[in-house]
């Protein structure tokens, strides 16, 4: 599969401070990758290097087959900062026409781009009247100019309401399906848990974990929680059959290791109609992030 981003042994130092140390990763065409880490972990530094805004101290970075910041890379990369700023006196439509002209694209595409991010009805209003979420959507619209191969997004859903966040990720899904690679930084772990293909966790400038959610769950080997709801009148029988279960107001809760999950489910299934319901809660991305970060001394 073609890679749009290749990073090998990337190191960045600011005087005596190591912001990034020996970081390596690859992002494939059409892949949605979440970059996670505490403040100061090195996420913003990595993004700035990818965009060619600052140089690396050591290591290799290749962006769409070109050097970061080169004309070839800039033509194929789109960036959205956490706090997008636009001229308050311009309308959304005027701002997008301006950006399209700068990129050598037809200004006539402006309305279509705004409609894609849900700003069609507000296109002729001045940006100074927009909410933060609306300004963020103007930023999303400008990242779509020129059909970029790589989108670098820093906290892209900041200021968006739940419906707008859902629509935003649906838009990303469509872009990825057409082959665009997406690298996004986010503290909204619940969002990215279900909407990304791979997760990268930075801590103290080092890559401490990477892989799919399933990969990270296997590596962390954190307990799986199972909540069993007995049918009315069967509470004592279910409790006796599941020693170690913790009674709760709405049923029983058990925990087990990843390797014991199937055996535990078989034991519960064997209880038949004594059980009214069963919920299985694997470790969340928040649990995994905390695990890998703490393992690195955070």
C-alpha positions in Angstrom: 0.0 0.0 0.0 1.3 3.5 -0.9 2.5 5.5 2.0 1.9 9.3 2.1 4.0 9.8 5.3 7.2 8.1 6.3 9.1 9.1 9.4 12.3 7.3 10.5 14.2 7.9 13.7 12.9 11.4 13.9 14.7 13.5 16.7 14.1 17.1 17.5 16.0 19.0 20.2 15.5 22.6 21.4 18.9 23.4 23.1 19.1 20.7 25.9 15.5 19.7 25.7 14.6 16.6 23.6 11.1 17.2 22.1 11.2 14.0 20.0 13.5 11.1 20.2 13.9 8.3 17.6 10.2 8.4 16.5 9.4 6.2 13.5 6.0 5.7 11.8 4.3 5.3 8.4 0.8 6.5 7.3 -0.7 4.6 4.4 -3.0 6.0 1.7 -6.6 6.1 3.0 -5.5 5.4 6.6 -7.0 7.4 9.5 -4.4 7.7 12.3 -4.9 9.3 15.7 -1.9 10.9 17.4 -2.3 11.0 21.2 -0.2 12.4 24.0 -0.2 14.7 27.0 0.6 18.4 26.5 4.3 18.6 25.9 4.5 15.0 24.6 5.8 16.2 21.2 2.6 16.1 19.0 2.7 19.7 17.9 6.5 19.5 17.2 6.0 16.5 15.0 3.2 18.2 13.1 5.4 21.3 12.5 8.2 19.1 11.2 5.8 17.3 8.8 4.5 20.6 7.5 8.1 21.9 7.1 7.7 24.8 9.6 10.7 23.7 11.6 13.6 21.4 10.7 14.3 18.0 12.4 17.5 17.6 14.4 18.0 14.1 13.0 16.1 11.4 11.2 14.2 11.2 7.9 10.8 12.6 7.0 9.1 12.0 3.6 5.7 13.7 2.9 3.9 12.4 -0.2 7.3 11.4 -1.7 8.8 14.9 -1.1 10.7 16.8 1.6 8.6 18.5 4.3 7.8 22.1 3.3 8.8 21.6 -0.4 6.5 22.8 -3.1 5.7 19.2 -3.9 4.7 18.4 -0.4 2.7 21.7 0.1 0.6 20.9 -3.0 -0.5 17.6 -1.4 -0.9 18.4 2.3 -3.7 20.3 4.1 -3.4 21.6 7.7 -6.0 22.6 10.2 -4.7 24.2 13.5 -6.7 23.9 16.7 -7.7 27.6 16.7 -8.3 28.6 13.1 -8.3 32.4 12.5 -9.9 34.3 9.6 -10.5 37.9 8.7 -13.7 38.9 10.6 -14.8 41.4 8.0 -15.0 38.8 5.2 -17.9 36.5 4.7 -17.3 32.8 4.7 -17.9 32.8 0.9 -15.3 35.6 0.4 -12.8 33.8 2.6 -13.1 30.6 0.7 -12.9 32.3 -2.7 -9.7 34.0 -1.6 -8.2 30.6 -0.5 -9.2 29.0 -3.8 -7.6 31.8 -5.8 -4.3 31.4 -3.8 -4.3 27.7 -4.6 -5.0 28.3 -8.3 -8.4 26.8 -8.1 -11.7 28.2 -9.4 -13.4 30.5 -6.8 -16.7 29.1 -8.0 -16.0 26.0 -5.9 -16.4 28.0 -2.7 -20.0 27.4 -2.0 -19.8 23.7 -2.6 -16.9 23.4 -0.1 -18.9 25.4 2.5 -22.0 23.3 2.0 -19.9 20.1 2.6 -19.1 21.4 6.1 -22.6 22.6 6.8 -22.0 26.4 6.3 -24.1 26.9 3.2 -26.8 28.9 5.0 -24.2 31.2 6.7 -21.9 31.6 3.6 -22.8 35.3 3.1 -22.5 36.2 6.8 -19.3 37.9 8.0 -16.9 35.6 9.8 -16.9 38.0 12.7 -20.4 36.9 13.5 -19.5 33.2 13.5 -19.2 31.0 16.6 -16.0 29.1 17.3 -17.5 26.0 15.9 -18.5 27.7 12.7 -15.0 29.2 12.3 -13.6 25.7 12.8 -15.8 24.5 9.9 -14.4 27.2 7.7 -11.0 25.7 8.5 -12.3 22.3 7.6 -13.6 23.6 4.3 -10.2 25.1 3.4 -8.4 21.8 4.1 -10.5 20.3 1.3 -9.1 22.6 -1.4 -7.1 20.8 -4.0 -8.0 17.2 -3.0 -5.1 16.8 -0.6 -3.4 13.4 -0.2 -2.5 14.0 3.5 -4.6 16.0 6.0 -2.8 17.0 9.3 -5.5 18.0 11.8 -4.7 19.5 15.3 -7.7 19.1 17.6 -10.1 19.4 14.6 -13.3 19.1 16.5 -12.6 21.8 19.0 -15.7 24.0 19.4 -18.0 21.7 17.4 -21.3 20.5 18.8 -22.0 16.7 18.9 -23.9 16.7 15.6 -21.2 18.7 13.8 -18.6 16.3 15.2 -20.4 13.3 13.8 -20.7 15.1 10.4 -17.0 15.9 10.5 -16.0 12.3 11.1 -18.3 11.2 8.3 -16.6 13.7 6.0 -13.2 12.2 7.0 -14.5 8.7 6.4 -15.4 9.8 2.8 -12.0 11.4 2.2 -10.2 8.3 3.5 -12.4 6.1 1.3 -11.1 8.1 -1.7 -7.5 7.6 -0.7 -6.6 10.6 1.5 -4.5 9.9 4.6 -5.5 11.6 7.8 -3.2 12.3 10.8 -5.2 13.9 13.6 -4.2 15.0 17.1 -7.0 14.9 19.7 -7.7 14.8 23.4 -11.3 13.6 22.7 -10.4 10.0 23.1 -14.0 8.7 23.0 -14.3 10.2 19.5 -11.2 8.8 17.9 -11.7 5.4 19.5 -14.3 4.4 16.9 -13.3 6.6 14.0 -9.6 5.9 13.4 -7.7 2.9 12.0 -4.6 3.2 14.0 -3.5 4.9 17.2 -0.1 6.4 18.1 0.7 7.3 21.7 3.6 9.8 22.4 5.0 10.3 25.8 8.0 12.4 26.6 8.8 12.7 22.9 8.9 8.9 22.4 6.5 6.6 20.7 5.3 4.3 23.6 2.6 2.5 21.7 1.1 2.1 18.2 -1.4 -0.1 16.5 -5.1 -0.6 16.1 -7.4 -0.5 19.2 -7.4 -4.3 19.2 -3.6 -4.4 19.0 -3.3 -2.0 22.0 -5.8 -4.0 24.0 -3.8 -7.2 23.5 -0.6 -5.5 24.4 -1.9 -3.8 27.5 -3.8 -7.0 28.7 -6.1 -4.9 30.9 -9.1 -6.6 32.4 -12.4 -6.9 30.6 -15.5 -6.0 32.6 -18.7 -8.1 32.3 -22.0 -7.0 33.8 -24.5 -9.8 34.3 -28.2 -9.0 34.9 -30.0 -12.0 36.5 -33.6 -12.6 35.6 -36.0 -11.7 38.4 -35.7 -14.1 41.3 -32.5 -15.7 40.0 -30.0 -13.4 41.7 -28.8 -15.8 44.4 -28.4 -18.7 41.9 -26.3 -16.5 39.5 -24.2 -15.2 42.3 -23.5 -18.7 43.5 -22.5 -19.8 40.0 -20.1 -16.9 39.5 -17.9 -16.7 42.5 -15.9 -13.5 42.7 -18.6 -11.4 41.1 -19.3 -8.0 42.7 -22.9 -7.3 43.5 -24.3 -4.0 42.1 -27.7 -2.5 42.2 -28.4 -3.5 38.6 -26.7 -6.9 38.6 -23.2 -8.5 39.0 -19.9 -7.3 37.7 -16.9 -9.5 36.9 -13.5 -8.8 35.6 -11.2 -11.1 33.7 -8.0 -11.0 31.6 -8.2 -10.8 27.8 -7.2 -14.5 27.5 -10.0 -15.6 29.9 -12.8 -13.7 28.3 -14.2 -16.5 26.1 -14.1 -19.0 29.0 -15.9 -16.5 31.2 -18.6 -15.9 28.5 -19.1 -19.6 28.2 -19.6 -20.0 31.9 -22.2 -17.2 31.8 -23.9 -18.6 28.7 -24.2 -22.0 30.4 -26.5 -20.4 33.0 -29.2 -20.2 30.3 -32.4 -18.4 31.2 -31.1 -17.5 34.7 -29.4 -14.6 32.9 -31.6 -11.8 31.5 -28.8 -9.7 30.0 -25.0 -9.4 29.6 -22.8 -6.4 28.8 -19.1 -6.8 27.9 -16.9 -3.7 28.3 -13.4 -4.0 27.0 -10.7 -1.5 28.0 -11.5 1.9 26.5 -9.0 4.0 24.7 -8.8 6.2 27.7 -7.8 3.2 29.8 -5.2 2.2 27.3 -3.8 5.7 27.0 -3.5 6.0 30.8 -1.8 2.5 30.9 0.9 3.2 28.3 1.5 6.8 29.5 1.9 5.6 33.1 4.2 2.8 32.1 6.5 5.5 30.7 6.5 7.3 34.0 3.8 9.9 33.4 
